[in-house]
Amino acid sequence: MALSRLARVRSSFAKARLTVPIRPRAHMSGAGSRQLNLEPYIVTPKDLSAALTKNVPTKISTAPRVIPLCAAWFLPNDPQGRTGRRVFEEKRIPSARFFDLDAVKDHASPYPHMLPSAEGFAKAMRDIGIRKDDEVVVYDTQELGIFSAPRVAWTLKVFGHQGVHILNNFRLWVEQGYPTESGKVEALVEEPSHYPAPTLDAAKVVDFSGMKEIAQDHGKEGSEGIQVLDARSSGRWAGTDPEPRPGLSSGHMPGSISVPVSELLHPDTGALLPGEELRRLFESKGVDPERPIVSSCGTGVTAAVVDAALGEAGYGQAEARRLYDGSWTEWAQRVTEADGLIRKEN
């Protein structure tokens, strides 16, 4: 990498270190005091149940609320034809809202789940009745376990929503006997909320040009040594298994590390593994916590699971982690094996 390009990459991480917000604890004292009790990013069903019980919203209250947000999403070729909206209406946490990953995105992009505009994001929040100061707990489906909720939670964080958490997870919520409801959801949001257009935190995102510089610079003397963690299956990473999208080459970026998302989850519950187990896993993969990390996957969804797992493990600096928004779907359509930017294992 030319010195000027290397300086830009270093600068992006340096700026992130200087601008990470310090979030006050969600606590109110005095008459009518409220304790939200949701400090960690990853929360248990017990944590969420306690917070909901202590913070029952009222129509006249303007205080911050605890809002469960369902991020249910299935692949377009789901063999059972399931959709996020359908399973949300079949079973959900009471008073939950629904975030549609296929609707809240950049519709002008040819790639599946690119971040929406700031105004598009704000409109989505207004439409589902979420306010800027709400504590939002994002959760997945009972069927899949942890899958798309980290992407939605990451999106909220990128757009500056400070009260964001991930439920670990909805399958355990159901199995442990916490309440659910079903049915159509129009009545949940009586009127849109006020949600101002936010500013995108670009320091948390890598675009194609930045990713290409990182890949081209891999192994060169004087490079930053940015690590790329790939959440796709090991076969897709190695280039021995096909991609689910017809015509898309499998393989991996130069120097990337295979971290299949399935290895981050409990095999029975689909919950994110405990922090210490995740730390040992990253260590076994040779991930260096002292170096910057970029997470990638197929379309930018499960890359956010890797990012959440790094946080839960306390592995590396939060401000030195980014996500490649276009991920492999963009990468494999814009580079070739002949370029040396798609590698396969023999």
Secondary structure in CASP SS format (residue, H / E / C, confidence):
PFRMAT SS
TARGET T0000
AUTHOR 0000-0000-0000
METHOD secondary structure of the structure
MODEL  1
M C 1.00
A C 1.00
L H 1.00
S H 1.00
R H 1.00
L H 1.00
A H 1.00
R H 1.00
V H 1.00
R H 1.00
S H 1.00
S H 1.00
F H 1.00
A H 1.00
K H 1.00
A H 1.00
R H 1.00
L H 1.00
T H 1.00
V C 1.00
P C 1.00
I C 1.00
R C 1.00
P C 1.00
R C 1.00
A C 1.00
H E 1.00
M E 1.00
S C 1.00
G C 1.00
A C 1.00
G C 1.00
S C 1.00
R E 1.00
Q E 1.00
L C 1.00
N C 1.00
L C 1.00
E C 1.00
P C 1.00
Y C 1.00
I E 1.00
V E 1.00
T C 1.00
P H 1.00
K H 1.00
D H 1.00
L H 1.00
S H 1.00
A H 1.00
A H 1.00
L H 1.00
T H 1.00
K H 1.00
N C 1.00
V C 1.00
P C 1.00
T C 1.00
K C 1.00
I C 1.00
S C 1.00
T C 1.00
A C 1.00
P C 1.00
R C 1.00
V E 1.00
I E 1.00
P E 1.00
L E 1.00
C E 1.00
A C 1.00
A C 1.00
W C 1.00
F C 1.00
L C 1.00
P C 1.00
N C 1.00
D C 1.00
P C 1.00
Q C 1.00
G C 1.00
R C 1.00
T C 1.00
G H 1.00
R H 1.00
R H 1.00
V H 1.00
F H 1.00
E H 1.00
E H 1.00
K C 1.00
R E 1.00
I C 1.00
P C 1.00
S C 1.00
A C 1.00
R E 1.00
F E 1.00
F C 1.00
D C 1.00
L C 1.00
D C 1.00
A C 1.00
V C 1.00
K C 1.00
D C 1.00
H C 1.00
A C 1.00
S C 1.00
P C 1.00
Y C 1.00
P C 1.00
H C 1.00
M C 1.00
L C 1.00
P C 1.00
S C 1.00
A H 1.00
E H 1.00
G H 1.00
F H 1.00
A H 1.00
K H 1.00
A H 1.00
M H 1.00
R H 1.00
D H 1.00
I C 1.00
G C 1.00
I C 1.00
R C 1.00
K C 1.00
D C 1.00
D C 1.00
E E 1.00
V E 1.00
V E 1.00
V E 1.00
Y E 1.00
D C 1.00
T E 1.00
Q C 1.00
E C 1.00
L C 1.00
G E 1.00
I C 1.00
F C 1.00
S C 1.00
A H 1.00
P H 1.00
R H 1.00
V H 1.00
A H 1.00
W H 1.00
T H 1.00
L H 1.00
K H 1.00
V H 1.00
F C 1.00
G C 1.00
H C 1.00
Q C 1.00
G C 1.00
V E 1.00
H E 1.00
I E 1.00
L E 1.00
N C 1.00
N C 1.00
F H 1.00
R H 1.00
L H 1.00
W H 1.00
V H 1.00
E H 1.00
Q C 1.00
G C 1.00
Y C 1.00
P C 1.00
T C 1.00
E E 1.00
S C 1.00
G C 1.00
K C 1.00
V C 1.00
E H 1.00
A H 1.00
L H 1.00
V C 1.00
E C 1.00
E C 1.00
P C 1.00
S C 1.00
H C 1.00
Y C 1.00
P C 1.00
A C 1.00
P C 1.00
T C 1.00
L C 1.00
D C 1.00
A H 1.00
A H 1.00
K H 1.00
V E 1.00
V E 1.00
D C 1.00
F H 1.00
S H 1.00
G H 1.00
M H 1.00
K H 1.00
E H 1.00
I H 1.00
A H 1.00
Q H 1.00
D H 1.00
H C 1.00
G C 1.00
K C 1.00
E C 1.00
G C 1.00
S C 1.00
E C 1.00
G C 1.00
I C 1.00
Q E 1.00
V E 1.00
L E 1.00
D E 1.00
A C 1.00
R C 1.00
S C 1.00
S H 1.00
G H 1.00
R H 1.00
W H 1.00
A H 1.00
G C 1.00
T C 1.00
D C 1.00
P C 1.00
E C 1.00
P C 1.00
R C 1.00
P C 1.00
G C 1.00
L C 1.00
S C 1.00
S C 1.00
G C 1.00
H E 1.00
M C 1.00
P C 1.00
G C 1.00
S C 1.00
I E 1.00
S E 1.00
V C 1.00
P C 1.00
V H 1.00
S H 1.00
E H 1.00
L H 1.00
L E 1.00
H C 1.00
P C 1.00
D C 1.00
T C 1.00
G C 1.00
A C 1.00
L E 1.00
L C 1.00
P C 1.00
G H 1.00
E H 1.00
E H 1.00
L H 1.00
R H 1.00
R H 1.00
L H 1.00
F H 1.00
E H 1.00
S H 1.00
K C 1.00
G C 1.00
V C 1.00
D C 1.00
P C 1.00
E C 1.00
R C 1.00
P C 1.00
I E 1.00
V E 1.00
S E 1.00
S E 1.00
C C 1.00
G C 1.00
T C 1.00
G C 1.00
V C 1.00
T C 1.00
A H 1.00
A H 1.00
V H 1.00
V H 1.00
D H 1.00
A H 1.00
A H 1.00
L H 1.00
G H 1.00
E H 1.00
A H 1.00
G C 1.00
Y C 1.00
G C 1.00
Q C 1.00
A H 1.00
E H 1.00
A H 1.00
R E 1.00
R E 1.00
L E 1.00
Y E 1.00
D C 1.00
G C 1.00
S H 1.00
W H 1.00
T H 1.00
E H 1.00
W H 1.00
A H 1.00
Q H 1.00
R H 1.00
V C 1.00
T C 1.00
E C 1.00
A C 1.00
D C 1.00
G C 1.00
L C 1.00
I C 1.00
R E 1.00
K C 1.00
E C 1.00
N C 1.00
END
